[in-house]
Amino acid sequence: MSINGFIPLNKPPGISSQQAVSRVKRITGCKKAGHTGTLDPLATGLLLVAVGRATRLCQYFLEGDKGYRAEIQFGAATDTGDREGRVIGTAQNFSFSSEQIAAVLAQFQGLIDQVPPAASALKIDGQRAFNLFRQGQTPEMPVRQVYIKSIAMLQDTGVDDANPILRIDVLCSKGTYIRSLAGDIGVALGCPAHLAALTRTQISQISLSQAATFADLERNYSPWLLDMAIAVDKLPKLQVGGENRQFFLQGRQLAANGYEGEVAVFSGSSLLGIARADNNIIKPVKVLVQEQET
């Protein structure tokens, strides 16, 4: 039996996203799997693992918003932006009230410029930036714009050198680096800072509360498997039946009025695939079900 869908995993610290995917493949026996957005080995939380044909739908989650719970430690900045890096700046005898911090956090809400960390997976001249960084080079990271939908303190008290940790929740667009955000908040307050801990809490409409541990999956992964259709919740839906259903599964064009652009094609509750509508013509783009299966 083929397994197709998404498994929300609560990734533990200390393993890479790809290692987590490999373990899910072993547990499920699925030959094909991927994820909808990487988490650093130090980070924990929601890793959405696509199995089977759902791997062809990862893009719909890659484009979605992400939620994070972060701990920022003041008093030291590092060259990687997290606690594993080399300390490149320190401060002592600092103290910031919750009101001061709230005022600075407000500056980071909305569309902001951000420089990704040098120790990141972005490609610079065809090479991963973290590879250049590990070779002792200092890759020039391009400034880019990201969108912070919300950023909120999770504590009533400020921070000082005796209690240097700030806990925040962030909801942001794809491509946002929380390591960079942590360092930039420190700069805005005039104090070196780095990301001490990170948990992803949300990917689009999927939350960490829906996620399974490896132990859960080892017992029985079936209750945690989300239908492929969850990836296309926001797309217009076209229902087909009879010969139109067969035509779509054969990759043939259909006629349908009232649609434009990308469309999710269903037969009942079963997602058949993705099509593009143009001038009342439905052209199959991704057929996810084989003709003999349904």
Beta strands, then each sheet from edge to edge (+ up, - down):
strand 1: 5-11
strand 2: 33-35
strand 3: 44-51
strand 4: 66-74
strand 5: 76-78
strand 6: 87-90
strand 7: 95-96
strand 8: 110-114
strand 9: 123-124
strand 10: 127-128
strand 11: 144-153
strand 12: 159-160
strand 13: 165-172
strand 14: 193-203
strand 15: 206-207
strand 16: 237-239
strand 17: 254-255
strand 18: 261-267
strand 19: 270-278
strand 20: 281-287
sheet 1: 1+ 3- 2+
sheet 2: 1+ 3- 14- 4+ 13- 11+ 8-
sheet 3: 1+ 3- 14- 15+
sheet 4: 5+ 6-
sheet 5: 7+ 12-
sheet 6: 9+ 10-
sheet 7: 16+ 18+ 19- 20+ 17-
end
